[in-house]
Amino acid sequence: MKIFLCFSLVLLTLVPGILSATALLRETSNAQNQVAAPPDGELVYAVNEEGTVRAFVGRYGLAMPVVDPDAIRLTACTPFPAEQLDIGSTGSVTELENGESVYGVGVITITQIHKIAIGDVSYEAYAPSGSITPPSATVTVSIEGNVATLNVTAGQITRLAVTPSVGLREYDLCQRDVIVKDSLGWVNLSRLRQSAVDHFNGRTAEYWSDFLATKPVNLNGQAIIVDQQVGSAITPAGNGLTLYAGRRPAIAAAATISSNDAVSGSISVTRLDVGAETVTLTAQLSGIEAEAVELQYTPTLTPTNWLALTPLSRTLEGDVLTLTAPRHGGKSGFYRLVAGDTVSLLISVMGDLDVQGKLILRSPSGKRFALTVADDGTLSAAEIAP
């Protein structure tokens, strides 16, 4: 339903011999509004300023200026009051103590006495107090203009609510926009749909790089395309990754497990003894060398800071390993047994490798050497101090 608040200011020129009149609207102020707020939706007053009439309408207890003629046209969205409805029923009608009516099987006819079109009729199924079955009803609704007909074929209904046919004006947000504010902040109405999706997914930063990852990403063997036109990508290759540039593999990195480390297997801790000065763990090993197992400790799990403990004793009976180490920390802490998982990274460069800085190699003992080349192509290595 549309309620049109129409008004006109009639100013008759004072001419001798002609009866003159002026239509005046009451003026108000913010102080007065705090004592007696102007009725919501009622035209409060108009002011003639520089040849232009400014109208003010009561809204939220204030006199709000009408800056858009469409703002004075309101759309009713609340149910019709009972005094505007004529309700008749061919079935039984029972009045409850709270004033609500209960309608039984029959045809209910609802007429809007001002001939305003009905848009929707809602109701609730009713069950008498003490009933052992939940309320249920079978109802069909038909609406034609300002008359609604409800055919109740089973059960009982109550709490009828009749709302008008809402006719909303269409706005082309490509030509005209509106800014709205909610608990998340300001947003343009033209972007409300996408903004709602962004807020739901947590994408509220200005740049995608500011969106924090909420969980690990599993590409399931798919490539990351950097630039599809020139073929730049990062794609899985065997047990590593390959960087593509110009649709050709440029750099490949693959992980290889050292020969002394466990590739697969399990460690099942069967006993933990925390003494006054030592801690002892016993575990069943499967497919793991005992020499690759070490004892670690962390004071907290969030955050974790695992520290390797030097065992006081290490015994192996069949596949059962027992480690004893000095107790670390105070009254609390966490211990675990882990197998070595050291990996080395093998990098292959498909093309020329132009090194601008030092090319550093590490010796088996851990020393670091920088390679240099003379103008005649002679290579030499110099140790780098730690």
N, C-alpha and C positions, 0 to 999 in steps of 0.2 A: 504494500500500500504506500502511496506517496501522499504526504501531507504538504500542501502548498501554503506557505505562509505569505500571503500576498498583502501588499500594502500600497497605499498611494497617498501622496502629500498633495493636498489641494490648496493652492494659494490663490485666492480671488483678489484681484486688484481693487483697492478701495476707490470706487468711482461714486460721485454724488448721485444719490437716487437709487443706487443698487445695493441690495442687502449683501453684506460681505461676511465671510466666515473663514476661520483658520483652524485646520485640524492639528492639534498639538499632541505629541507623545511625551509621556513623563520622562524626565531626565534622571540620571542616577549618578552615583560615584562609587569608588571602591569601598569607602568607609560605610556608605549606606548599604552596599551589597553584603557586607559582613553582618549587618543587623537583619536585613530582610533581602535575601538573594532574589534576583529577578527570576521568574519562572523559566524553566529550561525550554528553549525553542520559541519563546515569545519575543516579538519585536519590542525593544525597550524605548529607543528614541532615535531621532535623526538630527543631524547637524548640517546646516548649510555652510560649507566652507569653500570660498573662492568659486562660487557657482556650481559646486558639486555637492550633492547630498550624500552624506555618509550614514549608513544604517548600522545599528547595534542590536544584537540578538542575545538573549539570556542563554548562557552556556556554562555549566559547572559552577554556578553561583556568581558568575561575573557577566559583565556586559561586553561581549566580544564583537569587534568590528567585522562587518561583512565585507570582505575584500573580493569575494567571488560571488556573483549572483546565484550560482548553483548551491552555495553554502546555505542559502535560506530554504532550500527544498530538502525536506527530511524524508527518510524512508522508515516506516514503522516496521519493527521486527519483533515486537513483543506480542503475546497473545491478546486477543480481544477481551475487554472486560466483560463480565457476565451480563451486565445490563444492556450490552449491544447484541446479545445473542438470544434467539428464540429457539428453545430446544423442546422437541416433542418425541415421544417414544410409544410404539405399539406394544412394547413389552413392559415388564415390571420395573418400577423405579423405587429405590429405597434410599431414604435420607439417613446418613450416618450422624453420630453425635458431633463430629467435627465440621458438619455442614456440607460435606461432599455427598454426591449422589452416586448410587450404584445402579447400573442398567443391566437388565437381564436379556434373555433371548428375545429378539424383535428388531424392528427397524427404527433407528434413531434419525430424526431429521433436524438439522441445525441450519438456521437462517440468520444471516447478518442483517440486522434491521435497517442499517444505513445503506444497504446494497453495495457494500465494499466487497470486492472479490476475495474469496477464501483461498489460501494457498496450501494449507496443510492442517490436518487434524491428528493429534496424538492422544494416546490413552494408555492406561495400565490395566492389566488383567487383575481381577480381584478374587480373593478367596476368603470366606468367612473366618473369623477368629476361631482358632481351635481346629481348623481343617488339617487333616494329615497329608493332603496332597498339595503341591505347589500351585499357585494361581496360574490358570491358562484360559485362553479364550480364542475363538475363531471369529474373525471380523473381516469384512470387505468394506472398503471405503471408496466412494465416488464423489467427485466435486464438480459442480457446474455453476460457474459464476459465484454468487453469494450464498449458495445452498450446498451443504454437504450432507451425504446420506451414508450412514453406517449400518450395515446388516450384520447383526450379531447372531450367529447360528449355533454357538456353543459357549458356555461359560458366562462370566459376568465381567463388566469393565467399569472403570471409574477414572477420575481425574482427567476429564476431557479438557483438552487445550486446543484452541482454534487460533491459528495465526493467519495474517493476511497474505495475499499474493505479493511477494516482494519483487518490485521492478527496479532493478539497479541500472543506473545510467552507465553506458559503455564509455570507457576512456581509452584513447589511443596513446599509450605510453611512449610511442615513438615520436609523437609531436609534443607531448606534455608530460612532465614527470612530477612525482610527489615524494617528499622525504618523510619517512615514518621512523618512529623510535620505539624500541622495545627494551627488554632487560639486557639484550646483547649490545645495544647501542643504536646509532643512526644508520639507516640504509635507504637507498633509493627504491621506491616501489617497483620501478622497472627492472631492478636487479634482485627483487625479493626472492624469486624462485631459486636462482642460482646461489644467492647468499644463504638461503636455508640449507641447501645441500652442502655448501662449504662449511657452515657452522656445525652441521651434524657430523661431518667427517673430520672436524678439527682443523680444517684448512683456513685459518684466519690470519696468517702472516701475509706480508706483501709479496714475498718471493718464495718460490717452492723450496729453495734450499733452507729456509727457516722452519720448514715443517719437520719436527722431530719424528724419527721412526718410532712406532709403537711396538713393533715386533720384528724379528729377523725376516728377511725376504728370501724366499726360495724361488729362483728363476726356473727350476725344473728343466735345466738344459737349454733354456732360451738365451738368445744374445741380447745385450744392451746396445741398441742402435743410437749412436751419437749423432750421425749426420747421414741420413739415408741417401742423399743425392750423391755424395762422394764416397760412400761406403766405409765410413768410420764406425767401428763397433768393437765391443769386448764380448768374446764368445767363448764358451767352454771348449777345451781341446784336450782330450784324454784325461789325465789327472791334473790338469792345470788350466790356465787361461791364455788366450791369444788376443793380442791387440791388432786390429785391422786398420790400415790407413790406405785410402785410395783403392779399396776393395782387395787389398793384398795383405797377407799376414806380415806384420812388422816386428813384433816382439812376442815371444812365447815364454811363459813361466810355468814350470811344472815342479811339483814337490816329490821328493824321493825319501824313503825312510832309510835311516842308517841301519847297517847290518846288525848292530848290537841291540837295537830297540825292538820291542814287541810290536808285531803288525796286528795281531788279533789275539784275543784270549780274555780271561776273566780273573778277577781277584775277589774272593768271597771272605770277608772278615768273619771269623767264628768266635773270637773272644777279644775283649778289651779290658785291661786291668790298669786302673789309674791309682798309683801308689802315692805316698807322700813326696817322693823325690824322683820316681821313674814312671814311665808309661810303657805297657807291653801290649802289642797287637799280634794276634795269631790269625793267619789267613790261609785259605785253600787256593792254590794256584792252578790254573788250567791254561796251557799253551803259552806261559810267560816264564822267562828266565828269572830266577830269584835275584840275580845280581842287578837286574833292571828295576827292582822295586825299591822305593824309598818311602820313608815316613815323613809326613808333613803336618804342620800345625797352623791354625789361624785362631786368633782370639775372638773374632766375630764372623758371622756369615754375611752380614751386610754392614760395611763392605767386607770383602774377603781379602786376606793378605797371607797367603800360604807360605810358610817358612819350612825349609828342609831341615830336619833334625839328624844329627850324626848319631847312629846307633851305638850303644854300648856293647850290644851283642846281637849276632845274627845266626840263627840255626835253621837248618833245613832237614826235615825228615820226610822223605818221599816228595810229595807235592805240598806239604804243610810248612809254611814259613812263619817263624816267630822272631819279631824284632823288639828290642828293648832299648829305650832312649831316655835321656834325662827329661823329666817333666818340665814343660814350658808354661809360663804364665802363672796366674793365680788360681782361684777356685773354679773358674770356668774356661772353656775353650773347646775346640773341635780338632779331631785328628783324622787322618786318612792315609791309606796306602795307595800309591800310584806307580804305574810303570812308565819308564822313559818314553817320551813321545817326540824326541828331537827330530826335526826334519831339516833337510837342506833344500834350497831353492835353486833349481836349474833354469837358467834364462838363456834362450836362444834368440839371436838377433838376425832377422832375415834382411840383410842389407848392410850398408857401411855403418860402423860404430865410431862416431866422432867424439872422443872424450876431451872435454874442455878442462877438466880438473885432473886430479890424480886417479890412477887406476891402482887400487889397493888390494893386495892379496894377503890372506892369513895363512900362516904355516901350521903344521899339525900341532905344534906346541902352543899355539895361540898368538905368536908374534905377528905383527903387521908390517908389510913391506910395500913401499910405493914404487911402481915401475915408471921409469923415465926413458926417453929415447933421445939419442944424439942426432945431429944433422945427417950423419952417415948411416943412420938406421940402427945403430948399436943400442941394445936394451941393457939397462942396469937396474938393480933393485937396491933401495936404501931402507933400512929399518926405521919405523916410526916409533918414537917414544910413546909409551902408554900414557 
